Amino acid sequence: MTVRVHHLNCGTMRPPGTVPMVCHVLLVETNAGLVLVDTGLGTADIAHPNARLGASAPVIRPAFDDAETAVAQVRALGYSPADVTHIVATHLDSDHTGGIDDFPGAKVHVTTTEYRSAGLASGPAAALRYRPWRSSPAPATVTYDRFPVDWFGFPSAPLSAIDEDLLLVPLPGHTPGHAGVAVPTGDGWLLHCGDAFYHRAAVFGGHVPATLRLGQFVTATRRREARATRDRLAEAFSDGASNVTLVCAHDPVMYADAARGSIGG
């Protein structure tokens, strides 16, 4: 598969007491059309923040900038929103799915476990984290519950409705059905790890700011599983020998490096 990857920040966030964060979204040009990996915040979030984000808005403190929405950036690149035919969601949290409504013709791809969790999980935390997904018209959705392909020791599923070379890679813990998305870049791979980690040092070693460690802990639905996922990523990829480049959803340094073209295509 021939691809070109655009790295987009679809939601600058400034939680109090910690470093600014981004919503790192991939726009992948494929032979089958345009594919978004996550969407970040969307136009409805900006127009109706209280209804869409509820109590999380003053916690994550988004910039609410129309120019940062995926739909605005797709247009800025010279495309129509209708050119986005598929959206692959690492998970269905509000800051990853808010822009789905801006692409009504796109099919959404997600693990079956995540799809069920977003629909069935009860309690105020689940209602808050899945609020935009639950309140929006249901998009056409393709779910995945079998992961038969070994990818560097991780089970994975080809996103065959898009292209066999794109892979959905379960990375559970942050949410029950959380997954990464592996994109071939010609000379290697780019793995978008979603919220499997918030800061590069959680995988590559070094200091993780205490506020991010706390946020990572608080937002994980299965904390031991989330830690095991981070450990597996570190064991598999931290030495760089596998030619797999990792990015996550919220680390602004990883995003800036990727956007400059130094990593990820």
N, C-alpha and C positions, 0 to 999 in steps of 0.2 A: 504494500500500500504506500502511495506517495502522499505525504502530509506536510502541511505547514502549520505551525502552532503560534497563535497569538496569545500573549499573556495579558490579561485584563485585571485591573482592580475595580471590582464592582461593589465597593462599599467601604470607604475609610471609616474606621471606628476608633473612638478615643475613650475607652473605659477609664473611669477615675482611678488614679493611683498607679497606672501602669503605662507601658509604652503604647503608642498608636498601633493599630492592627489594620489589616486589609482583608478584603474578600477576594482571594486569588482565584480567578476563573480562567479556564482555557477555552479558546475558540479554535477549533481544529478544522482546517480545510482538508477535506478528503475527496477522493474520487466520487464518493456518494453524496457530496454536499457538505454543508457546514454543521458541525457538532459542537455544542457547548458542554463542558464539564463543569457542573454547578452553574448557578446564575447570579449569585450574590443577591443584593437587594434590588427590587424592581420599582417601576413607576407607581404602583399602588401603595407600596411602603412609604414612598415620599409624600404622596397625596393624602394618605390616611394612616399616619404612623401609630396613633393610639389603637385604632381598630385592628391593624395588622400585627403590630409588634407588642402591644400592651405594655406590661411592666418591664419588659426587657429593654425598651427604648432608652430609658435613663441609665441603664446599666452599661449597654454597649455604646451609647451616644454616637449614632451614625452621623456622617456629614450631611446626609439627605441631599446629595448633589445629583441632579438629573443627568449631568454629563457622565457620571460614573456608572449609570445603569448599563447593563449588557446591551439593551436594545439601542441606546444612543451610540455606544461604541461600535456596534455592528454597522449602523448607518454611517458612522464616521469613516469606516473602512471601505465604504462604497457598496455595501450590500443592503439588501432588503431584509427585514425581519422574517419574511417568508422563506428566505434562503436557509434559515436554521431549521432543519428537518428533524433533528434529534437532540435531546438533552440527557446527559448521563449524570445522575445525582449521586454524589458520594454518600449522602444521607439526606433526610428531609427536614432538617432544622430550618428555621425561618431565614437565617442569613445565607442559606445555600439554595433556597428555592423561591425567594421572593419575586424573582424575575420570570418565573415560568409563565405567568399570565400574559407577559409581553410577547410570547411566541405561541399563540393558540394553535398553530398548525404543526407544532413539534410533538413527537412522541417522547415520553419520559421513560428512561431505563433505570431500574433500581433493583436491589435485591428483594426477593420475596419477603424475607424477614423484616426488612426496613419498612416495606409497604404495609405489612400487617401491623407492625408496631405503631406506625403513624396513624393508622386507622382505629386501632383497638386499645392502645395504651391509655390507662385512666390516670386521674389525678391532676393537680394543678400544674406540675412541672411538664408533663406530657402535653397538656392543653396549650401551654405557653410555647414550648419549643416547636410544636407542629402547627401553630395557629394559622399562618398563611396557607399551608397545604390543605388544612381541613376546611378553611373558609372559602376557598376558591373553587370554581367549577372543576370537576375531575377531568384531568387531561387524559388523552390516550396513553396508556402505560404498559410497558413490557417489563415483566418481573423475571428474576433469575433465582432458581433454587438449587441448581446443580453446577458444580465447578470442577469439571473433569480434567482440565489442562494444568499440568505442573509448570509454574512460572517462577524460576529461581527458588524452588522449594515452597512456594505459596500456591494454593489451589486458585484457579481462575476460571472464568467463563468467557469465551469469545462473544463479543457483541455482534452476533452474526446478522442481525437485522440492519446493521450499519456496515461493518467490515470485520472479517474474521481476525484481523490483526489487532484490533482494539480489544482490550481485555478488562473485565471487571474482576477485581481482586479483593476478596473479603478481608477487612481489617477491623474486626469487631472490638467493641468495648465502649467507645464514645457513645454510640447507640448500638442496639442489638444487631442491626443489619448494615452497619457502616462498612464502606468499601472504598478502595482506591481504584484509580483508573490508569491503566498502563497504555502508553501511546508510543509506537515505534517512531524513532526520529531519523532513521537512515543509518546512523553509526552507533545506535544504542537505543535506550528506552528512557522515557520520561514517566515517572510514576507520581500522579497527583494523589497525595495521601489524605486529602480532606482534613478532618480534625483528629487524625490518629496522633498527631502531636501539634502543639501550638508554637514551639520555638525550636529552631534547628539544633540547639544544644541537647535537646531531649533524646536525639538519635546520634548526633555526631560528637557529643561530649562537650563539656564546658559548663558555664553557669546559665541556668534557666532562671529568669527573674521570679521572685517568690510569688508575685501576683499571678503570673502565668501558670506556675505550678499549681497554685490554688484553683485557678479557673479550670485548668485541665482536669483536676480531681473532682471539682464540684459538678461539672457538666457531664462527666462520664456516667452512663447508666450501669456499667459493669466494670468497676475499677480495676479489679485484678486482671480481667481480660484486656482492658485497655493498656495496662502496664506490660502484659505479655506481648501484645502487638508491637509496642514501641521497642521492646527488647529484641523481638524477631527482626524488625526493620534494621536496628543497629547491627545485629549479628550478620545480616545478609548484605548490607549495603554501605556501612559506614567507612569501610576501607577503600571504596571506590573501584575495586577490582572488577566488578561485574558490569561496568559501563551502564549502570542505571542511575539516572539523576532523580533525586527526590525533591518534590516541593510539597508544601502544605498550604492550607487555606489562609492562614492568618499571619504568617511571619513576613514583615515588610522587607527584611533584608533578602530573604529568598525570592520574594516577588521582584524586587528591584534588580537583582542579578539576572533573573529570568527575562525580565522585560528589556534589559540591555542586550539580550541575545547571548549571554555568556553561558547559559545552560538551557536545556530543553528545546532545542530546535530553533 
